[in-house]
Amino acid sequence: MYKITTFLVICLAVSGCTNLRYGKGPLTLSPQVQAGVTRAMESYTTDTIAVSADGQRMSATVCKPGLGMCRGNAVDMAIRNCSTKTVKCYVYARGSTIVWDFDAKPDP
């Protein structure tokens, strides 16, 4: 139990456990969301892209060039801007790298 608690504390402190919010499971993006994701992934200033598990919503966090990072937490901002009271969003991509795990079981 001590090891698990220690891991969680370190994970939260160091990385914010962003990989725990990466999407997983089968995903089909709507044409509008696919177009938005494509545009965002082609931009060199996109940090994080979040999409809903149903593929109907998306949000991208864009950082100004030259700063090296976004102001605030880019993952939190993308998820918060995508999510609603009834729709939960997850990280789809970081920059131009897709991080969604299509083969894993989705969250309940």
N, C-alpha and C positions, 0 to 999 in steps of 0.2 A: 504494500500500500504506500509506503514511504517513497519508493522509487517512482510510482505513478504520479503521486502528488508533486514530487520534485520535477519530473518531466513536464508536467502541465505548467508549473510556475515558470520554469525556464522558457518553455515554448511561448507563453504569453508575453514574457518580458523581452525576449529577443526578436521574435518574428511576428507576434500577433496571431500566430496559428493560422495564417491566411490559407494554408493548404487544406485546412478543415472546411473552408468555405468554397473550395473548388467544386465545380459541378461534376456529377457522375450519373451514369446511366444513359440509356438511349435518348437521342435528342434529334428533333426535326425542327429546323428554323423556318419561320414563315418567310415568304419572299421579301417582305419589307425588312425584317430583322436580318436576313442574310445579306441584303444590300448594305445595311448599316454596319454590320460586322465587317464586311469586305472593305468598305470605305475606311473604317477605323483602323483595321489592320494594315492598310496601305500608308497610313499616316505615321511618320517617324516620331510624332509627339504623343501617341496613345500609350498610356501606361497599363490600364486595366479595362477589360471588357466584361461586363456582366450580362447574363441572359436569364430569362425565366425558364423553369424546367419544362414548360409547355411550348417554348420557342416563340412566344408571341410578343415578348418585351425585351428590350436591351438598353444598356447605358454604357457609355465609354468615358473614362477619365482621361483627359488630355492635359499634358504638362507642357509648360513653356520650354522651348529649347534653351539649352545653356545652363539651366538650373541644376540639372543632374537628378532632380527628384521633384515630385509634386509637393505642393504645400498641403499638409494634412495627409491622411491615409487614403491613398488612391483606391485601394480595395474597398474600404468602407464607403467611400463616396460613390463608387460605381454600383455597389450592391444597394445602397440606400436610394439612389436615384432611379433604379430599375424596379425595386420592390414596391408593392402596395400592401394594404391590409390583408388582402386575400391571395396575393401572388408573391411567392418567394423567389428571389434571384440568387444565382451563384456565379462565381468567376468562370468565364469561358476562356479567356485568353489574357496573357500578360505580354504587352507589346504585340509582336507578331507571332508569338508562340501559343498555340492552343494547349490549354492545360486541362480541359474537360476530359474526364475518364469515361469514354463511351462504353467500355466493357464492364465497368463496376455496377453493382446494384445501386439504384437510386436511394436517397434518403427516404424514410417513411413519411 
